[in-house]
Amino acid sequence: MYFSPRKHILSNVILSVTVIRFIGFTVSGIVRTVIRRGGVEPDMADDIIWRVQFVVAVLTLIASACVFVVQIRRINKYISVVPADDRLEMAALQEEYFGKDNSALNAEIIRKLLETWFVIFVGVQLMYEVFSEVYRHFALNLYRAVARSGGEYDYTSLYNLSHSFKYQGMLIALLLGVIMTAIFLDDKTLKLVAILAASIYLLSSTGLEMVTLSVLGQDIGIVWSSVIFHLIDTLGMIGLALYLRKRYHGV
């Protein structure tokens, strides 16, 4: 059985969760800017900033999980209305009625894709937050060890190289979600975009050095792997949602 071709459940959920995640990222950035005390050590050494960011991350995860749970329950309720033995006949009738305007995917596949993206946006994101704490301790210990030897340039280079490891798990999960969606839709464009995004991230992680900018009297280090990841995580996911909404009926 199919949803109405005018419904865009998967794309709406991806868009909603991405907006929630972007709001959380923006709030964390504002908090980091306001609370920043300066000094020699990096911001990650400030426990207050880190605790506030952790609280924001937890609230973001809870809000994202609520969006998925509500939509998955609605789909299950919608599917349960039609007895299992009648669903194939219902699908055939819908295909005949809607014709070319029929939903690109049936309700069961959309539910499976929602569950896949739920694992990515909530499960993998939770792991990301945990490993961010592990990476924080690693980076701080590395900074203090290198600072004692007076090798600030060495620390900057090592920090830039190691920073990509912080994001690679979440990035791989996002790209796998895109590819899984592309497989169900048989969409070559999405597959190529995922490969291109992975290639750009690899280039930023291995071929670009960290850049330091002075903003309002404060030095801000730009790690390109971080910039590329957040672009994929926000603009990339928004683009995916809008692409699905525009090209595929009922997805």
C-alpha positions as CSV (number, residue, x, y, z in Angstrom):
1,M,0.0,0.0,0.0
2,Y,1.0,3.6,-0.6
3,F,0.7,7.0,1.0
4,S,-1.0,9.8,-0.8
5,P,1.4,11.2,-3.5
6,R,0.9,14.6,-1.9
7,K,2.5,13.5,1.4
8,H,6.3,13.9,1.8
9,I,6.9,12.1,5.1
10,L,10.6,11.1,4.7
11,S,11.7,14.4,3.3
12,N,9.7,16.4,5.9
13,V,11.3,14.4,8.7
14,I,14.8,14.8,7.4
15,L,14.2,18.5,6.9
16,S,12.7,18.9,10.4
17,V,15.5,17.0,12.2
18,T,18.2,18.9,10.2
19,V,16.7,22.2,11.3
20,I,16.6,21.0,14.9
21,R,20.3,19.9,14.7
22,F,21.2,23.2,13.1
23,I,19.5,25.2,15.8
24,G,21.4,23.1,18.4
25,F,24.7,23.7,16.6
26,T,24.0,27.5,16.4
27,V,23.1,27.7,20.1
28,S,26.3,25.8,21.0
29,G,28.3,28.3,18.8
30,I,26.7,31.3,20.5
31,V,27.3,29.9,24.0
32,R,30.9,29.1,23.1
33,T,31.4,32.7,21.8
34,V,29.8,34.3,24.9
35,I,31.4,32.2,27.6
36,R,34.8,32.0,25.9
37,R,37.4,33.3,28.5
38,G,40.4,33.4,26.2
39,G,43.8,32.4,27.5
40,V,46.4,30.1,26.1
41,E,44.5,26.8,26.2
42,P,41.9,26.0,23.6
43,D,38.1,26.3,24.3
44,M,37.8,22.6,24.8
45,A,39.6,23.0,28.1
46,D,36.7,25.1,29.4
47,D,34.5,22.7,31.3
48,I,31.6,25.2,31.5
49,I,31.4,25.5,27.7
50,W,31.6,21.8,27.3
51,R,28.9,21.1,29.8
52,V,26.5,23.6,28.2
53,Q,27.2,22.1,24.8
54,F,26.6,18.6,26.1
55,V,23.2,19.7,27.5
56,V,22.3,21.3,24.1
57,A,23.3,18.1,22.3
58,V,21.1,16.0,24.6
59,L,18.1,18.3,24.1
60,T,18.7,18.1,20.3
61,L,18.8,14.3,20.4
62,I,15.6,14.1,22.4
63,A,13.8,16.5,20.0
64,S,15.1,14.6,17.0
65,A,14.0,11.3,18.5
66,C,10.5,12.7,19.2
67,V,10.1,13.7,15.5
68,F,11.0,10.2,14.4
69,V,8.9,8.4,17.0
70,V,5.8,10.4,16.2
71,Q,6.1,9.8,12.4
72,I,6.9,6.1,12.7
73,R,3.9,5.6,15.0
74,R,1.6,7.4,12.4
75,I,2.9,5.2,9.7
76,N,2.3,2.0,11.7
77,K,-1.2,3.2,12.5
78,Y,-1.9,4.0,8.9
79,I,-0.6,0.6,7.7
80,S,-2.5,-1.3,10.4
81,V,-5.8,0.1,9.2
82,V,-5.6,-2.3,6.2
83,P,-5.3,-6.0,7.0
84,A,-2.0,-7.6,5.9
85,D,-3.7,-9.9,3.4
86,D,-5.3,-6.9,1.6
87,R,-2.3,-4.7,1.3
88,L,-1.1,-6.0,-2.0
89,E,-4.6,-5.6,-3.5
90,M,-4.8,-2.1,-2.0
91,A,-1.4,-1.2,-3.6
92,A,-2.6,-2.4,-7.0
93,L,-5.7,-0.3,-6.7
94,Q,-3.7,2.7,-5.7
95,E,-1.3,2.2,-8.7
96,E,-4.2,2.0,-11.0
97,Y,-5.9,5.1,-9.6
98,F,-2.9,7.4,-9.2
99,G,-1.0,6.1,-12.3
100,K,2.2,8.0,-12.9
101,D,1.4,10.3,-9.9
102,N,1.6,7.3,-7.5
103,S,3.9,7.5,-4.5
104,A,7.5,6.5,-5.6
105,L,7.8,4.1,-2.6
106,N,5.2,2.1,-0.7
107,A,4.5,2.7,3.0
108,E,6.5,-0.2,4.3
109,I,9.7,1.0,2.5
110,I,9.2,4.5,3.7
111,R,8.9,3.2,7.3
112,K,12.2,1.2,6.9
113,L,13.9,4.3,5.6
114,L,12.6,6.3,8.5
115,E,14.0,3.7,10.9
116,T,17.3,3.8,9.1
117,W,17.6,7.6,9.4
118,F,16.4,7.3,13.0
119,V,19.4,5.1,13.8
120,I,21.7,7.6,12.0
121,F,20.3,10.9,13.5
122,V,19.8,9.5,17.0
123,G,21.8,6.4,17.5
124,V,25.0,7.3,15.6
125,Q,24.7,10.9,16.8
126,L,24.6,9.6,20.4
127,M,27.8,7.7,19.8
128,Y,29.3,10.8,18.2
129,E,28.7,12.8,21.3
130,V,30.3,10.2,23.5
131,F,33.4,10.0,21.3
132,S,33.6,13.8,21.2
133,E,34.3,13.7,24.9
134,V,36.9,11.0,24.3
135,Y,38.5,13.1,21.5
136,R,38.4,16.2,23.8
137,H,40.5,14.5,26.4
138,F,42.9,13.2,23.7
139,A,43.3,16.7,22.2
140,L,43.8,18.4,25.6
141,N,46.5,15.8,26.6
142,L,48.1,16.2,23.2
143,Y,48.1,20.0,23.6
144,R,49.6,20.0,27.0
145,A,52.3,17.4,26.1
146,V,53.3,19.4,23.0
147,A,53.1,22.8,24.8
148,R,55.7,21.6,27.4
149,S,58.1,21.0,24.5
150,G,57.3,24.4,22.9
151,G,56.0,22.9,19.7
152,E,52.9,24.9,19.0
153,Y,53.1,24.5,15.3
154,D,53.4,20.7,15.7
155,Y,50.2,20.8,17.8
156,T,48.3,22.7,15.2
157,S,49.3,20.3,12.5
158,L,48.5,17.2,14.6
159,Y,45.2,18.7,15.7
160,N,44.2,19.4,12.1
161,L,45.1,15.9,11.0
162,S,43.3,14.2,13.9
163,H,40.2,16.4,13.8
164,S,38.8,14.5,10.8
165,F,38.6,11.3,12.9
166,K,36.1,13.1,15.2
167,Y,33.6,13.4,12.4
168,Q,34.3,10.4,10.2
169,G,31.9,8.1,11.9
170,M,28.9,10.5,11.7
171,L,29.9,11.4,8.1
172,I,30.0,7.7,7.0
173,A,26.6,7.2,8.6
174,L,25.0,10.2,6.8
175,L,26.5,9.1,3.5
176,L,25.3,5.5,4.0
177,G,21.8,6.9,4.7
178,V,21.9,8.8,1.4
179,I,23.1,5.8,-0.5
180,M,20.5,3.5,1.1
181,T,17.8,6.0,0.1
182,A,19.3,6.2,-3.4
183,I,19.2,2.4,-3.6
184,F,15.5,2.2,-2.8
185,L,14.8,5.0,-5.3
186,D,17.2,3.7,-7.9
187,D,18.6,7.2,-8.0
188,K,22.1,7.5,-9.5
189,T,22.4,11.2,-8.8
190,L,22.2,10.7,-5.0
191,K,24.9,8.0,-5.3
192,L,27.2,10.3,-7.2
193,V,26.6,13.2,-4.8
194,A,27.5,10.9,-1.8
195,I,30.7,9.8,-3.5
196,L,31.6,13.5,-4.3
197,A,30.9,14.5,-0.7
198,A,33.1,11.7,0.6
199,S,35.9,12.7,-1.8
200,I,35.8,16.4,-0.8
201,Y,35.9,15.4,2.9
202,L,38.9,13.2,2.3
203,L,40.6,16.0,0.4
204,S,39.9,18.5,3.2
205,S,41.2,16.0,5.8
206,T,44.5,15.2,4.1
207,G,45.3,18.1,1.7
208,L,44.3,21.3,3.5
209,E,46.1,23.0,6.5
210,M,44.4,24.6,9.4
211,V,43.8,28.4,8.9
212,T,43.8,30.9,11.8
213,L,41.7,34.1,11.5
214,S,41.5,37.1,13.9
215,V,37.8,38.1,14.6
216,L,37.1,40.9,17.1
217,G,40.5,40.5,18.6
218,Q,40.2,36.7,19.0
219,D,42.1,34.1,17.1
220,I,39.8,31.4,15.6
221,G,41.3,28.3,14.0
222,I,39.4,26.9,11.0
223,V,39.7,23.2,10.5
224,W,38.5,22.5,6.9
225,S,37.4,18.9,7.7
226,S,35.1,20.4,10.3
227,V,33.7,23.0,7.9
228,I,33.0,20.4,5.2
229,F,31.4,18.0,7.7
230,H,29.0,20.7,9.0
231,L,28.2,21.8,5.5
232,I,27.2,18.2,4.6
233,D,25.4,17.8,8.0
234,T,23.3,21.0,7.4
235,L,23.1,22.2,3.8
236,G,23.6,18.7,2.4
237,M,20.7,17.2,4.4
238,I,18.5,20.2,3.6
239,G,19.3,19.8,0.0
240,L,18.5,16.0,0.2
241,A,15.1,16.7,1.8
242,L,14.2,19.3,-0.8
243,Y,15.5,17.1,-3.7
244,L,13.3,14.2,-2.5
245,R,10.3,16.4,-2.0
246,K,10.6,17.9,-5.5
247,R,11.5,14.8,-7.5
248,Y,9.6,11.9,-5.8
249,H,5.9,11.8,-5.1
250,G,5.0,10.7,-1.6
251,V,8.6,10.4,-0.3
